[in-house]
Amino acid sequence: MCSYRTSLAPSGSSLRTNIVTTQANRWVVVAGIGSLIAGAALSHVIEPGVRVEAVTVEADTPAIRLFPAEPGRHPVALLGHGVTGSKESLFRYGEALAAAGFDCFSMDFPGHGASRRPFSRSDIASKPAEVAQALGPVDVFVGHSMGAGAGAWSVRESGFSPRLFVAVGADPDLGERGPPLLLLAGQFEELVRPDRLKARTDARLVLSPWSDHALELLDPRLVNSAVEAACETVRKKPPAAPTAWLWRLAGLVLAMAGALGLSLCLPELHPGLARARGVFVAVCFIVALVLTIGRWFAWAPYLHRIPLQLALIVVIWLALAGIRKLDLPRWSITAFAAILALGCVILAATARPGSAAYPFHLLSLVMVIATLLLLSGTILGYVGSYRGTPRDGDITMAIFAGYAIGQWIPKFF
């Protein structure tokens, strides 16, 4: 009887190992919480003298306003994002312009961000002119990708007349009587060949040596060039280059490290979290991203997008269950999406120029973004299954990728 009890009891070395492991997990959890709090705090640092507020312009257009703290009339800048973007996408440009003395309005196009209106090409094209009519004279317009195209249509067809037009990652046609044009792009721009931009004789061009279509939104050289051109337009002296974005970047890194530590170690300390490891890991990273990049990328949840996100979570989960039955790896879903995205890109490249090619360009952009978000979900899936089960990893991937894709793709209905 005594020997039976002894065989069930853990050995002294095993017990000490368990105690040490538990203590180490606790310390990692404490460090993770501290890192997450510090990251969230740093991620809310903005340039001194700049104020930010959520506003609604032109009746039903959500926007964020970035403006100088000092009272008085300031030149106005209007900002328009690209496909799958949101009003937060151009935060870096708005912040830098506000620090230079501009009153900036960054808007959500229909089907994007907080806008409850469905995606409509005609509504998007006319939106800059409609918002400008509500705001009054606009001194500077900054448009990224689709936003630049919409601004150009408004210039040609609706009388939109900013004093300076800044196109980021785009090649807009402003017509014969358009305003001065500044083109900003990265050397690795995927949608508009830099050689094509260099061939234009009616615009100034600034090329960054390292960024691509997405990173143009954050590129310091491009942001500073936009501010300098805007200040020259309104005869203002440009301020020193903004540096608050570096603190926000450090905050993002800290918060992600904290979320990783919590995801790996907190479930080891609580049986309930261990049983729901897949859900916990996904929610932990989503919350960390909401707390950090929610202000400068649209990660904060929108109630009207929740049904879409829930549907996507179910679809991805069913797809993962299907490939599990076929004994395929989790990343095969991302690989399949990448193949579809490549096919869409090829169709967009070979389609006839003009309006006939637009659906292919739109589909290719959506598929590329969805593939990147699925890749992120795949990586987090391995985090979820590291100390858990493959099912935990599948749950993590389904929740994270479903939330992210539903947050970013345009709403067509």
RODO-2510 file (C-alpha; in nm, 4 decimals, decimal comma):
residues 413
     n   res          X          Y          Z
     1     m     0,0000     0,0000     0,0000
     2     c     0,2802     0,2363     0,0936
     3     s     0,4705     0,1627    -0,2253
     4     y     0,1540     0,2317    -0,4273
     5     r     0,1208     0,5777    -0,2696
     6     t     0,4856     0,6469    -0,3323
     7     s     0,4539     0,5645    -0,7005
     8     l     0,1673     0,8170    -0,7387
     9     a     0,3445     1,0985    -0,5605
    10     p     0,5745     1,3194    -0,7690
    11     s     0,9439     1,2896    -0,6974
    12     g     1,1223     1,5705    -0,5199
    13     s     1,3077     1,6839    -0,8316
    14     s     0,9882     1,6770    -1,0400
    15     l     0,8039     1,8822    -0,7777
    16     r     1,0848     2,1374    -0,7647
    17     t     1,0835     2,1596    -1,1456
    18     n     0,7092     2,2231    -1,1455
    19     i     0,7456     2,4946    -0,8824
    20     v     1,0273     2,6643    -1,0742
    21     t     0,8279     2,6455    -1,3987
    22     t     0,5195     2,7930    -1,2322
    23     q     0,7242     3,0767    -1,0838
    24     a     0,8858     3,1456    -1,4212
    25     n     0,5432     3,1553    -1,5863
    26     r     0,4202     3,3997    -1,3248
    27     w     0,7160     3,6297    -1,3827
    28     v     0,6596     3,6158    -1,7595
    29     v     0,2921     3,7011    -1,7065
    30     v     0,3825     3,9986    -1,4851
    31     a     0,6370     4,1178    -1,7415
    32     g     0,3837     4,0646    -2,0192
    33     i     0,1181     4,2732    -1,8443
    34     g     0,3706     4,5499    -1,7803
    35     s     0,4916     4,5383    -2,1395
    36     l     0,1347     4,5538    -2,2699
    37     i     0,0474     4,8518    -2,0491
    38     a     0,3681     5,0363    -2,1424
    39     g     0,3114     4,9604    -2,5114
    40     a    -0,0457     5,0894    -2,5001
    41     a     0,0714     5,4099    -2,3302
    42     l     0,3506     5,4720    -2,5813
    43     s     0,1169     5,3991    -2,8717
    44     h    -0,0969     5,6999    -2,7781
    45     v     0,1888     5,9498    -2,7947
    46     i     0,1282     6,2151    -3,0617
    47     e     0,3150     6,5260    -3,1681
    48     p     0,3079     6,8120    -2,9147
    49     g     0,0419     7,0695    -2,9922
    50     v    -0,1706     6,8318    -3,2014
    51     r    -0,5280     6,7436    -3,1075
    52     v    -0,7296     6,4491    -3,2389
    53     e    -1,1056     6,4038    -3,2382
    54     a    -1,3649     6,1879    -3,4123
    55     v    -1,6081     6,3890    -3,6250
    56     t    -1,8781     6,3380    -3,8870
    57     v    -1,8660     6,5521    -4,1982
    58     e    -2,1046     6,5884    -4,4895
    59     a    -2,3947     6,4333    -4,2925
    60     d    -2,2810     6,0691    -4,2864
    61     t    -1,9067     6,0544    -4,3487
    62     p    -1,7023     5,9421    -4,0441
    63     a    -1,3682     6,1185    -4,0139
    64     i    -1,0915     6,1986    -3,7720
    65     r    -0,9818     6,5558    -3,7327
    66     l    -0,6187     6,6323    -3,6514
    67     f    -0,5630     6,9996    -3,5802
    68     p    -0,3314     7,2448    -3,4001
    69     a    -0,4081     7,3204    -3,0363
    70     e    -0,3690     7,6946    -3,0809
    71     p    -0,6899     7,8753    -3,1761
    72     g    -0,7408     8,0628    -3,4999
    73     r    -0,8020     7,9856    -3,8644
    74     h    -0,5724     7,7276    -4,0182
    75     p    -0,5288     7,6026    -4,3744
    76     v    -0,7384     7,2936    -4,4401
    77     a    -0,6129     6,9522    -4,5561
    78     l    -0,8395     6,6691    -4,6689
    79     l    -0,7120     6,3110    -4,6692
    80     g    -0,8491     6,0067    -4,8554
    81     h    -0,7374     5,6465    -4,7991
    82     g    -0,7041     5,3539    -5,0402
    83     v    -0,8986     5,0315    -5,0909
    84     t    -0,9242     4,8261    -4,7666
    85     g    -0,7999     5,1329    -4,5780
    86     s    -0,9787     5,3678    -4,3411
    87     k    -0,9637     5,7202    -4,2036
    88     e    -0,6900     5,6024    -3,9661
    89     s    -0,4639     5,4878    -4,2507
    90     l    -0,3333     5,8388    -4,3213
    91     f    -0,2818     5,9265    -3,9542
    92     r     0,0913     5,9869    -4,0060
    93     y     0,0250     6,2429    -4,2787
    94     g    -0,2535     6,4112    -4,0836
    95     e    -0,0464     6,4295    -3,7670
    96     a     0,2534     6,5784    -3,9461
    97     l     0,0362     6,8316    -4,1290
    98     a    -0,1428     6,9269    -3,8054
    99     a     0,1950     6,9811    -3,6382
   100     a     0,2743     7,2156    -3,9289
   101     g    -0,0410     7,4191    -3,8635
   102     f    -0,3023     7,2499    -4,0856
   103     d    -0,6570     7,1577    -3,9888
   104     c    -0,6776     6,8017    -4,1269
   105     f    -0,9784     6,5827    -4,1975
   106     s    -0,9199     6,2167    -4,2834
   107     m    -1,2415     6,0523    -4,4030
   108     d    -1,3850     5,7026    -4,4419
   109     f    -1,4998     5,6221    -4,7945
   110     p    -1,8250     5,4231    -4,8376
   111     g    -1,7756     5,0551    -4,7567
   112     h    -1,4664     5,1239    -4,5451
   113     g    -1,3901     5,1773    -4,1785
   114     a    -1,6778     5,3165    -3,9756
   115     s    -1,8862     5,4128    -4,2798
   116     r    -2,2237     5,2360    -4,2856
   117     r    -2,2749     5,3068    -4,6537
   118     p    -2,2017     5,0153    -4,8906
   119     f    -1,9087     5,0197    -5,1296
   120     s    -1,9961     5,2152    -5,4411
   121     r    -1,7473     5,3292    -5,6997
   122     s    -1,9547     5,6341    -5,7966
   123     d    -2,0090     5,7372    -5,4337
   124     i    -1,6387     5,7018    -5,3607
   125     a    -1,5402     5,9062    -5,6674
   126     s    -1,7616     6,1998    -5,5694
   127     k    -1,6895     6,1896    -5,1963
   128     p    -1,3885     6,4318    -5,1891
   129     a    -1,5889     6,7015    -5,3671
   130     e    -1,8896     6,6494    -5,1370
   131     v    -1,6777     6,6660    -4,8214
   132     a    -1,4902     6,9710    -4,9513
   133     q    -1,8201     7,1451    -5,0122
   134     a    -1,9158     7,0841    -4,6482
   135     l    -1,5763     7,1938    -4,5119
   136     g    -1,5194     7,4965    -4,7292
   137     p    -1,2059     7,5707    -4,9332
   138     v    -0,9476     7,2930    -4,9139
   139     d    -0,5829     7,3935    -4,9417
   140     v    -0,4221     7,0495    -4,9634
   141     f    -0,5596     6,7111    -5,0653
   142     v    -0,3663     6,3919    -4,9839
   143     g    -0,4906     6,0706    -5,1434
   144     h    -0,3453     5,7226    -5,1219
   145     s    -0,4144     5,4823    -5,4091
   146     m    -0,7952     5,4742    -5,4505
   147     g    -0,8193     5,7978    -5,2513
   148     a    -0,6018     5,9730    -5,5100
   149     g    -0,8184     5,8334    -5,7885
   150     a    -1,1340     5,9588    -5,6190
   151     g    -0,9766     6,2996    -5,5628
   152     a    -0,8728     6,3187    -5,9285
   153     w    -1,2269     6,2348    -6,0454
   154     s    -1,3639     6,5051    -5,8163
   155     v    -1,1159     6,7536    -5,9634
   156     r    -1,2068     6,6692    -6,3237
   157     e    -1,5813     6,6232    -6,2873
   158     s    -1,7077     6,7968    -5,9723
   159     g    -1,5145     7,1207    -5,9403
   160     f    -1,2960     7,0064    -5,6509
   161     s    -1,0057     7,2523    -5,6499
   162     p    -0,7423     7,2146    -5,3768
   163     r    -0,4362     7,4353    -5,4061
   164     l    -0,2102     7,1277    -5,3926
   165     f    -0,2861     6,7655    -5,4819
   166     v    -0,0637     6,4999    -5,3192
   167     a    -0,0965     6,1495    -5,4668
   168     v     0,0604     5,8664    -5,2668
   169     g     0,1111     5,5387    -5,4553
   170     a    -0,1026     5,6540    -5,7472
   171     d    -0,0841     5,8064    -6,0948
   172     p    -0,3890     6,0347    -6,1127
   173     d    -0,5191     6,2313    -6,4084
   174     l    -0,6198     6,5788    -6,2900
   175     g    -0,7156     6,7103    -6,6319
   176     e    -0,5863     7,0181    -6,8081
   177     r    -0,6764     7,2651    -6,5324
   178     g    -0,5855     7,0588    -6,2310
   179     p    -0,3925     7,1940    -5,9308
   180     p    -0,0171     7,1428    -5,8809
   181     l     0,0544     6,7734    -5,8350
   182     l     0,3051     6,6023    -5,6053
   183     l     0,3598     6,2292    -5,6588
   184     l     0,4903     6,0230    -5,3660
   185     a     0,5846     5,6576    -5,4069
   186     g     0,8196     5,3867    -5,2893
   187     q     1,0806     5,2269    -5,5105
   188     f     0,9024     4,8932    -5,4566
   189     e     0,5568     5,0264    -5,5440
   190     e     0,3538     4,7321    -5,6764
   191     l     0,0535     4,9019    -5,8373
   192     v     0,2154     5,1899    -6,0259
   193     r     0,5529     5,1423    -6,1899
   194     p     0,8009     5,4088    -6,0722
   195     d     0,9224     5,4429    -6,4336
   196     r     0,5737     5,5543    -6,5323
   197     l     0,5746     5,8174    -6,2614
   198     k     0,9198     5,9380    -6,3663
   199     a     0,7936     5,9888    -6,7204
   200     r     0,5369     6,2486    -6,6126
   201     t     0,6317     6,6072    -6,6872
   202     d     0,3336     6,7735    -6,5157
   203     a     0,4183     6,6739    -6,1577
   204     r     0,6907     6,6667    -5,8972
   205     l     0,7991     6,3193    -5,7907
   206     v     0,9557     6,1972    -5,4666
   207     l     1,0621     5,8322    -5,4581
   208     s     1,1521     5,6568    -5,1353
   209     p     1,4268     5,3944    -5,1743
   210     w     1,2726     5,1344    -4,9437
   211     s     0,8926     5,1413    -4,9165
   212     d     0,6172     4,9659    -5,1114
   213     h     0,2472     5,0436    -5,1596
   214     a     0,1490     4,9739    -4,7986
   215     l     0,4575     5,1206    -4,6304
   216     e     0,4123     5,4489    -4,8195
   217     l     0,1562     5,5297    -4,5504
   218     l     0,4321     5,5323    -4,2863
   219     d     0,7425     5,6327    -4,4825
   220     p     0,9094     5,9300    -4,3059
   221     r     1,0629     6,0634    -4,6262
   222     l     0,7299     6,0706    -4,8071
   223     v     0,5454     6,2193    -4,5087
   224     n     0,8052     6,4950    -4,4693
   225     s     0,7954     6,5695    -4,8442
   226     a     0,4169     6,6097    -4,8288
   227     v     0,4454     6,8491    -4,5341
   228     e     0,7163     7,0567    -4,7014
   229     a     0,5129     7,0899    -5,0218
   230     a     0,1973     7,1773    -4,8263
   231     c     0,3788     7,4451    -4,6256
   232     e     0,5271     7,5890    -4,9443
   233     t     0,1779     7,6087    -5,0936
   234     v     0,0381     7,8177    -4,8060
   235     r     0,3645     8,0055    -4,7464
   236     k     0,4418     7,8530    -4,4086
   237     k     0,7756     7,7438    -4,2700
   238     p     0,7789     7,3641    -4,2241
   239     p     0,8523     7,2474    -3,8688
   240     a     1,1050     6,9860    -3,7667
   241     a     1,0262     6,6343    -3,8796
   242     p     0,7819     6,4591    -3,6427
   243     t     0,9220     6,1925    -3,4096
   244     a     0,6179     6,0742    -3,2108
   245     w     0,5693     5,7852    -3,4541
   246     l     0,8924     5,6298    -3,3226
   247     w     0,7406     5,6086    -2,9742
   248     r     0,4285     5,4486    -3,1202
   249     l     0,6403     5,1951    -3,3062
   250     a     0,8246     5,1091    -2,9839
   251     g     0,4870     5,0768    -2,8119
   252     l     0,3657     4,8325    -3,0761
   253     v     0,6758     4,6151    -3,0322
   254     l     0,6386     4,6174    -2,6528
   255     a     0,2695     4,5329    -2,6689
   256     m     0,3244     4,2444    -2,9115
   257     a     0,5975     4,1059    -2,6853
   258     g     0,3626     4,1361    -2,3895
   259     a     0,0786     3,9648    -2,5774
   260     l     0,3134     3,6805    -2,6756
   261     g     0,4265     3,6301    -2,3160
   262     l     0,0690     3,6297    -2,1867
   263     s    -0,0456     3,3913    -2,4608
   264     l     0,2245     3,1377    -2,3823
   265     c     0,2283     3,1504    -2,0035
   266     l    -0,1036     3,2709    -1,8587
   267     p    -0,3005     2,9606    -1,9707
   268     e    -0,0429     2,7498    -1,7844
   269     l    -0,1488     2,9153    -1,4580
   270     h    -0,5267     2,8814    -1,4922
   271     p    -0,7131     2,5649    -1,5963
   272     g    -1,0005     2,7621    -1,7464
   273     l    -0,7679     2,9556    -1,9754
   274     a    -0,5844     2,6353    -2,0650
   275     r    -0,9123     2,4823    -2,1837
   276     a    -0,9890     2,7949    -2,3893
   277     r    -0,6316     2,8506    -2,5055
   278     g    -0,7228     2,9040    -2,8724
   279     v    -0,9781     3,1743    -2,7950
   280     f    -0,7530     3,3389    -2,5366
   281     v    -0,4505     3,3682    -2,7672
   282     a    -0,6557     3,5226    -3,0497
   283     v    -0,8353     3,7666    -2,8198
   284     c    -0,5096     3,8591    -2,6456
   285     f    -0,3447     3,9678    -2,9704
   286     i    -0,6584     4,1410    -3,1007
   287     v    -0,6863     4,3431    -2,7783
   288     a    -0,3153     4,4289    -2,7920
   289     l    -0,3553     4,5586    -3,1483
   290     v    -0,6695     4,7544    -3,0614
   291     l    -0,4857     4,9225    -2,7722
   292     t    -0,1829     5,0098    -2,9849
   293     i    -0,2627     5,0632    -3,3522
   294     g    -0,6352     5,1289    -3,3123
   295     r    -0,5702     5,5000    -3,3551
   296     w    -0,3591     5,4780    -3,6714
   297     f    -0,5023     5,1616    -3,8262
   298     a    -0,8659     5,0567    -3,8034
   299     w    -0,8446     4,7769    -3,5460
   300     a    -1,1078     4,8952    -3,3008
   301     p    -1,4282     4,6919    -3,3553
   302     y    -1,7259     4,8338    -3,5449
   303     l    -2,0676     4,6974    -3,4485
   304     h    -2,1935     4,6921    -3,8070
   305     r    -1,9011     4,4693    -3,9118
   306     i    -1,9472     4,2052    -3,6414
   307     p    -2,1891     3,9851    -3,8452
   308     l    -1,9365     3,9741    -4,1306
   309     q    -1,6545     3,8907    -3,8909
   310     l    -1,8539     3,6112    -3,7268
   311     a    -1,9378     3,4652    -4,0679
   312     l    -1,5711     3,4741    -4,1696
   313     i    -1,4643     3,3072    -3,8446
   314     v    -1,7084     3,0224    -3,9123
   315     v    -1,5942     2,9877    -4,2767
   316     i    -1,2252     2,9783    -4,1827
   317     w    -1,2933     2,7321    -3,9010
   318     l    -1,4819     2,5003    -4,1365
   319     a    -1,2006     2,5257    -4,3909
   320     l    -0,9475     2,4348    -4,1222
   321     a    -1,1612     2,1397    -4,0133
   322     g    -1,1765     2,0265    -4,3750
   323     i    -0,8032     2,0361    -4,4356
   324     r    -0,7484     1,8642    -4,0999
   325     k    -0,9540     1,5688    -4,2292
   326     l    -0,7365     1,5679    -4,5415
   327     d    -0,4252     1,5640    -4,3231
   328     l    -0,3032     1,8938    -4,4717
   329     p    -0,1067     2,1568    -4,2745
   330     r    -0,2724     2,4705    -4,1448
   331     w    -0,0705     2,6938    -4,3763
   332     s    -0,2224     2,5296    -4,6846
   333     i    -0,5212     2,7658    -4,6540
   334     t    -0,2872     3,0641    -4,6729
   335     a    -0,1051     2,9048    -4,9660
   336     f    -0,4353     2,8524    -5,1483
   337     a    -0,5327     3,2164    -5,0849
   338     a    -0,1912     3,3272    -5,2137
   339     i    -0,2454     3,1319    -5,5358
   340     l    -0,5862     3,2950    -5,5811
   341     a    -0,4336     3,6373    -5,5113
   342     l    -0,1612     3,5755    -5,7710
   343     g    -0,4241     3,4768    -6,0243
   344     c    -0,6190     3,7946    -5,9520
   345     v    -0,3044     4,0045    -5,9907
   346     i    -0,2342     3,8421    -6,3278
   347     l    -0,5927     3,9082    -6,4413
   348     a    -0,5625     4,2717    -6,3303
   349     a    -0,2319     4,3111    -6,5149
   350     t    -0,3650     4,1617    -6,8389
   351     a    -0,7087     4,3281    -6,8363
   352     r    -0,7721     4,6118    -7,0749
   353     p    -0,6890     4,9531    -6,9242
   354     g    -0,9801     5,1634    -6,8114
   355     s    -1,3025     5,0894    -6,6271
   356     a    -1,3102     4,7276    -6,7508
   357     a    -0,9962     4,6510    -6,5503
   358     y    -1,1259     4,8077    -6,2270
   359     p    -1,3027     4,4957    -6,0865
   360     f    -0,9856     4,2909    -6,1360
   361     h    -0,7708     4,5523    -5,9611
   362     l    -1,0179     4,5693    -5,6723
   363     l    -1,0347     4,1904    -5,6398
   364     s    -0,6564     4,1556    -5,6528
   365     l    -0,6100     4,4130    -5,3741
   366     v    -0,8703     4,2465    -5,1540
   367     m    -0,7167     3,9016    -5,2100
   368     v    -0,3631     4,0237    -5,1375
   369     i    -0,4770     4,1853    -4,8112
   370     a    -0,6752     3,8728    -4,7163
   371     t    -0,3695     3,6549    -4,7857
   372     l    -0,1466     3,8681    -4,5631
   373     l    -0,4022     3,8574    -4,2821
   374     l    -0,4397     3,4811    -4,3199
   375     l    -0,0609     3,4555    -4,2973
   376     s    -0,0692     3,6510    -3,9706
   377     g    -0,3443     3,4208    -3,8452
   378     t    -0,1394     3,1150    -3,9456
   379     i     0,1592     3,2367    -3,7444
   380     l    -0,0599     3,3015    -3,4409
   381     g    -0,2136     2,9581    -3,4936
   382     y     0,1246     2,8050    -3,4185
   383     v     0,1441     3,0192    -3,1046
   384     g    -0,1960     2,8870    -2,9996
   385     s    -0,0948     2,5260    -3,0506
   386     y     0,2566     2,5565    -2,9029
   387     r     0,1553     2,4443    -2,5540
   388     g    -0,1900     2,3306    -2,6541
   389     t    -0,3407     2,1164    -2,9264
   390     p    -0,3729     2,1580    -3,3054
   391     r    -0,7382     2,2406    -3,2447
   392     d    -0,6326     2,5328    -3,0225
   393     g    -0,4193     2,6648    -3,3081
   394     d    -0,7067     2,6327    -3,5547
   395     i    -0,9361     2,8286    -3,3213
   396     t    -0,6720     3,1009    -3,2816
   397     m    -0,6256     3,1331    -3,6567
   398     a    -0,9995     3,1346    -3,7320
   399     i    -1,0802     3,4063    -3,4761
   400     f    -0,7862     3,6319    -3,5542
   401     a    -0,8023     3,6052    -3,9337
   402     g    -1,1829     3,6306    -3,9372
   403     y    -1,1756     3,9446    -3,7233
   404     a    -0,8935     4,1051    -3,9225
   405     i    -1,0313     4,0304    -4,2688
   406     g    -1,3811     4,1412    -4,1668
   407     q    -1,2330     4,4608    -4,0286
   408     w    -1,0445     4,5516    -4,3462
   409     i    -1,2225     4,4295    -4,6588
   410     p    -1,4781     4,6684    -4,8093
   411     k    -1,8440     4,6056    -4,7276
   412     f    -2,0443     4,5699    -5,0465
   413     f    -2,3852     4,5290    -4,8806
***
